[in-house]
Amino acid sequence: MNQRTPRTALALGTLLFLGVGSAVAAGVGTVGTIGVKDATAVSPLVVQNPIARPFKLKAGGAIDLNTFNINFAGTATHIGQYSASGVLDPSTFQLQGTITAADGDTLDWIAQFSFGPLGEIDAALTFTGGTGRFANVSGSATGLVALDADFMFTLNLEGTISY
């Protein structure tokens, strides 16, 4: 068997993971299975002067190579239990999506990736908006992605979030 096959599959999966763009996150699509609160609603928890806070996110999920959809779930500080989804834009290799907290508040994000010298995948997640208490969110988190041959992955990120 050709030894390049596993490397090629890993590289393809990573590239697909890098370019997800969510129409819902961009405000031009419809709500999928996760649901999104009306972005015009204002939560009483919205802070006028956002405070920077430490942030950690742990997740597990999968990439669907037929639809370019990505789904994951886990726990994160200041969010609690959450589910998330996004869509890969194969023309730009941009990954965008939305995290939905248990209370329905959302966080929109964009992810960028790079490869380390030993083949590890480094992720950089940037918050671009949200609803409810995350209406004025900003911040970012970085960490490692572990991707297997079945395009299942785990994600561990640390950074800051301001809201």
Order of alpha helices (4+ residues) and beta strands (2+ residues): alpha-alpha-beta-beta-beta-beta-beta-beta-beta-beta
